[in-house]
Amino acid sequence: MADQPHRPAGPDTRPRTADRALRQRARAVIPGGMYGHQSASSLPPEYPQFMRNGRGARVWDADGNPYVDLMCSYGPVLLGHQHPAVEEAARKQAALGDCQNGPGPVMVDLAELLVDTVQHADWAMFAKNGTDATTMCCTIARAQTGRKRILVARGAYHGAAPWCTPRPGGTTPQDRANLGYYTFNDLASAQSAAAEAGDDLAGVLVSPFKHDAGYDQELVHPAFARGLRELCDAAGAALILDDVRCGFRLHLGSSWEPVGVAPDLSAWSKAIANGHPLAAVLGNDQFRDGAQGIFVTGSFWFSAVPMAAAIATIGALKAEGALAAMEHAGTVIRDGIVGQAKSWSLEVNYSGPVQMPYLTFAGDADYALAGLFAAQAMRRGVYLHPRHNWFGSAALTDDDIAVVLTATDEAFGAVRKHLAR
Ligand SMILES: Cc1ncc(COP(=O)(O)O)c(C=O)c1O
């Protein structure tokens, strides 16, 4: 298995036989061959469907082709794959027990650690996926207020349950009947949706910044965040922050702590256990009764191994200066890519925080240029995405960054050549 990514000048010569064989077998036994956000079916053919392993900031596909990883499993990997302290903590807990008749002591340890780490949190509950957490936040808001309506930003992603899935196949209009809509960063639109909800407003759900797939990202205007807080206070509704995608990548606390706005409830998953399956809902005391009054559970929600991994993840984030490392790597990559685009006379928009950036090409409505760029980067051993924000990790070394910037420069060259045709 090669360690260093290929840098082919000519045709794509990476071995692909294992991936092709797996895809063929999958087509027979998995509907559509694959489903969900990890389906490679809408990605350029350069993308493998199946991945074999990862270490640090490198991942290998099923054929053993190596990549520098700028997607980090679509977010969950923060410190790098197979982080030693996290895996050691998981192994130690696994040797004791994982799925048992009751949660392990680590559940209380983790709840205490999260309450200490995240300013707005007085309590914590755990689940498996981000959708569990966002759904639970809405349920708690409704239970606490006795009202139904939740406001969400148009186009925002909060998970794949019937109330929030972006593809409505198999859902009913009733699944979304109690939602109202506003536009991100447009306080007047949230105020008018709140006015429409009247005395039925249970909560406002919002992401830390606008990171809808396929669109340039938009940082939150602090006045918008403060306005939502005031709106919820005036209505007695819950301000719910969906920190599933951003949580612990931007800040060791809620992603709105630097903005100075505290939500009542927040939803977490993805990176909190560096790739181990865990989600959390954090809340303040005003919503404690609502939280304890509902019945929510799952067979695997109390597993101890991911909780031990989360404790080690938070410890490593603090001990290793991981947030600063991610910001540094992200800044070097952004500055390099933006400079390269300019040198190739290509108009791009590199939006969002440097730790989770998104690149678009001007006028590229059908993502043809983004697809070409991403495919060329993949061929050169850099795993990024044409229509979704990327995710940096604290494991990116100078060598990884050099591989990234060599690949992106050549990928821009390929885009320029394509446009010249
Ligand atoms: C902002 C946000 N909320 C919720 C979710 C749903 O999380 P999960 O896929 O773990 O259910 C995601 C997943 O990408 C997300 O990005």
The ligand as an SDF file (V2000), in Angstrom:
LIG
                    3D

 16 16  0  0  0  0  0  0  0  0999 V2000
  -25.7780   21.0350   10.6770 C   0  0  0  0  0  0  0  0  0  0  0  0
  -26.1470   19.5840   10.7130 C   0  0  0  0  0  0  0  0  0  0  0  0
  -27.1530   19.1890   11.4990 N   0  0  0  0  0  0  0  0  0  0  0  0
  -27.5270   17.9080   11.5800 C   0  0  0  0  0  0  0  0  0  0  0  0
  -26.8820   16.9560   10.8350 C   0  0  0  0  0  0  0  0  0  0  0  0
  -27.3300   15.5320   10.9150 C   0  0  0  0  0  0  0  0  0  0  0  0
  -26.3380   14.7460   11.5010 O   0  0  0  0  0  0  0  0  0  0  0  0
  -26.3190   13.1730   11.2680 P   0  0  0  0  0  0  0  0  0  0  0  0
  -25.9750   12.9430    9.8460 O   0  0  0  0  0  0  0  0  0  0  0  0
  -25.2570   12.6880   12.2070 O   0  0  0  0  0  0  0  0  0  0  0  0
  -27.6590   12.6580   11.6300 O   0  0  0  0  0  0  0  0  0  0  0  0
  -25.8170   17.3150   10.0240 C   0  0  0  0  0  0  0  0  0  0  0  0
  -25.1120   16.3230    9.2060 C   0  0  0  0  0  0  0  0  0  0  0  0
  -24.3860   16.6130    8.2960 O   0  0  0  0  0  0  0  0  0  0  0  0
  -25.4450   18.6730    9.9470 C   0  0  0  0  0  0  0  0  0  0  0  0
  -24.4290   19.0770    9.1690 O   0  0  0  0  0  0  0  0  0  0  0  0
  1  2  1  0
  2  3  1  0
  2 15  2  0
  3  4  2  0
  4  5  1  0
  5  6  1  0
  5 12  2  0
  6  7  1  0
  7  8  1  0
  8  9  2  0
  8 10  1  0
  8 11  1  0
 12 13  1  0
 12 15  1  0
 13 14  2  0
 15 16  1  0
M  END
$$$$
